[in-house]
Amino acid sequence: MGLMQVMPKTAKDPGFGVAPLKNPYDPVENVRFGQQYIGAMLKRYGNDKEAALIAYNAGPANADKWLKSGRNYASLPQRQETEPYVRKIMGGFSG
């Protein structure tokens, strides 16, 4: 939902110290939520950007599975969506 493409269940109960998303279609609130959630994922995965992005896109449980698999994208249930998303975002990082 909204700019940060937040899933309804995550918006309602994000966990990780992130305040729930009250109005997913308020751009300011939606971006606030997305920033806090990706920040929480970066903290959870020790600033591992790739793992944090997988957690943001596919959920932390799937990111944990991916790490346990030796970073094998085939272990992700939505690989066709998640892998291109992560590769695209990772390509935008410098240094």
C-alpha positions in Angstrom: 0.0 0.0 0.0 1.2 3.5 -0.7 4.5 4.8 -1.8 6.6 2.4 0.2 4.4 -0.6 -0.9 3.7 -1.8 2.6 1.8 -5.0 3.2 -1.4 -4.6 5.3 -0.3 -7.0 8.0 3.1 -5.3 8.3 1.4 -1.9 8.5 -0.8 -3.0 11.3 1.8 -4.9 13.4 5.3 -4.2 12.2 7.2 -5.1 15.4 10.9 -4.2 15.7 10.0 -1.0 17.5 8.3 0.5 14.5 5.1 2.4 15.0 2.1 1.0 13.0 1.1 2.7 9.8 -2.2 4.5 10.5 -2.9 5.9 7.0 -1.0 4.0 4.2 -2.2 6.6 1.7 -0.8 9.6 3.5 2.6 10.0 1.7 4.4 11.5 4.7 3.2 8.8 7.1 3.9 6.1 4.5 7.5 7.2 3.9 8.0 7.6 7.7 6.9 4.0 8.1 9.1 2.7 5.3 12.1 4.5 6.6 11.6 3.2 10.1 11.0 -0.3 8.9 14.0 -0.5 6.6 16.1 1.1 9.4 14.9 -1.7 11.8 15.8 -4.3 9.2 19.3 -2.8 8.8 19.7 -2.9 12.5 18.4 -6.5 12.8 20.8 -7.7 10.0 23.9 -5.8 11.2 23.7 -3.3 8.4 23.7 -6.1 5.8 21.8 -4.2 3.1 21.0 -7.2 1.0 19.5 -9.1 3.9 17.6 -6.0 5.1 16.1 -5.5 1.6 15.0 -9.1 1.4 13.4 -8.7 4.8 11.6 -5.6 3.7 10.4 -7.2 0.5 9.8 -10.8 1.5 9.6 -10.6 5.3 12.2 -11.3 8.0 11.5 -15.0 8.3 12.3 -15.4 4.6 15.5 -13.3 5.0 16.5 -15.6 7.8 15.9 -18.7 5.6 17.9 -17.0 2.8 20.9 -16.5 5.2 20.7 -20.0 6.5 20.7 -21.3 2.9 24.0 -19.6 2.2 22.4 -16.6 0.5 20.7 -18.8 -2.1 17.9 -16.9 -3.8 16.2 -20.2 -4.8 15.3 -20.5 -1.1 12.9 -17.5 -1.3 9.2 -18.3 -2.0 8.8 -15.2 -4.2 12.2 -15.3 -5.8 10.9 -13.9 -9.1 9.9 -10.7 -7.3 12.4 -10.4 -4.6 15.7 -11.1 -6.4 15.2 -8.4 -9.1 14.0 -5.9 -6.5 17.0 -6.4 -4.3 19.4 -6.4 -7.3 17.9 -3.1 -8.6 18.1 -1.4 -5.2 21.6 -2.7 -4.5 22.7 -1.4 -7.8 21.8 2.1 -6.6 24.2 1.9 -3.6 27.6 3.4 -3.9 30.7 2.3 -1.9 
